[in-house]
């Protein structure tokens, strides 16, 4: 793979699995070093690539947590849709931004909830990303993947990528932040 340090054991993490319970525990204990309190500089830098001169886009945030960029894009007039397994994270997002919201079940997904801003331009689904489909969400003009792909278990990557492709409109833009490192030298939550 391009960019992989020589001698790196690329497969050393391929069997590692982080469970949904472990993610929920991280939110409960506040062990969320991956959360950025300010907008990500790469989204600001490449916003024109995402928007491509368009307005009123539907933008998807996979594994969104309580990303501040969701409000930023919604304030610009875009419709934001996110998915996150932690209900706590979603409620904290609305609370921290002082946004009123309503909560409703998602009939197609057992136990899932959707939290929507009363203005209607932010819809956050509380469920596994793999429970979603274009028949539930529709399609998106853009995707901001700041930490989802690197958080997805390596054994689920192809499933994740296949889902993302089905959610994208023909002319959509996908911004992806990823990391490249030798997992034998650096331990962390990223894959």
BELURTA-V159428 format. One line per field, one symbol per residue. psi: psi as a letter, one per 40 degrees, with the letter a starting at -180 (. if undefined). A space follows every 50 residues. Layout:
psi=???
This chain:
psi=hhehihehgdeeedehhhidddddddddeegfeehheiihdddddedddd dfeiifihhhgifdbfhddddddddeeihhhihhdhddddddddddefhi iihiihdehheiihhhideeehhhhgaideeiiddddaiidihhgdedde dhhdeedddddddddeehidfiihhhhiihiheddhiaei.
